[in-house]
């Protein structure tokens, strides 16, 4: 059971790092469209390479991969709920 707990937390932390990288990319993206697309694609690939690397490392450590994915999805769900809440507050 402790391995599942650790795997979920690893997934959560990985998701937070990925979200931070998205925010940093959005703040530093150039105004030139071609350069912006190039940098956006590069950052997208780096982020997914990081996700894949974390999953491979967790597999070698014997941690449940599904638990890591659940941790990643916790962040995605939290972002979605926050966006929906902000949308409701905006329309009031």
N, C-alpha and C positions, 0 to 999 in steps of 0.2 A: 504494500500500500504506500509506503514511503517513496518508492521509486516513481509511482504515478504522480504523487504530490510534487516531487522534484521536477519531473518532466513537464507538468503543467506550468510550473513557475518558469522553467527555461523557455517554454513557448511564449509565456506572457512577456518576459524580458526581451526576447527576440522581436516580438511584435512591437514593443515600445521603441526599440532601437530602429526598427524599420520605419516606424511613424516619424521618429525624429529625423531620419534621413530624408523622408519625403518633405517635411517642413523646411529643412535646410535647403533642399534643392529648389523648392518653390520660392524661397526668399532670395536665392542667388541666381535664378535663371536669367539669361541675357534677353534683351529686348529684340534682338535679331531673330527672326523666325527660324531660319535654317540652323543657327547655332543652338537655339533653344530646343529644337527637336532632337539634335544630336546629343546634347547634354542630358535631356530627358530620357532618351533611349539608353544611354550609358548608365545613368543612375538606376534606371529600372532593372537593367541586367545585373548590376552590382548588388542590388538589394535582393533579387531572387537567387543569385549565387550565394549570398550570405545565408538566406533561408535554407537552401539546399545543403550547404556546408554544416549548418547547425543540425539538420536532420541526420546527416551522415555520421557526425560525431556522436549524436545521441544513440544511433543504431549500434555503433561500435562499443559504446559504454553499456549497452544492454538496457537502455531506457525505452519504455513503450512509445513508439512514434505517434500513435494515435493520441496519446496524452499531450505530446508536444503540439500537435495540430490543434487540439482543443484549446490549449493555452494561446496559440496564435489567434484563434477565432474569438476568444474572449475579448481581445483588444478590438477586433473588427466590430463585434457586437456593441461594445461600449461606445465606439465612435459613431455608429449608426444611431444608437439611442440618444446620444448627445446632440447629434444633428437634428433628429426629429424633435427633441425638446426645444432646441433653439428656434426651429421653424415655427413651432406652436407659440413660443414667446414673441416672435417677430410679428405674428398676425394678430396678436391681442391688442 
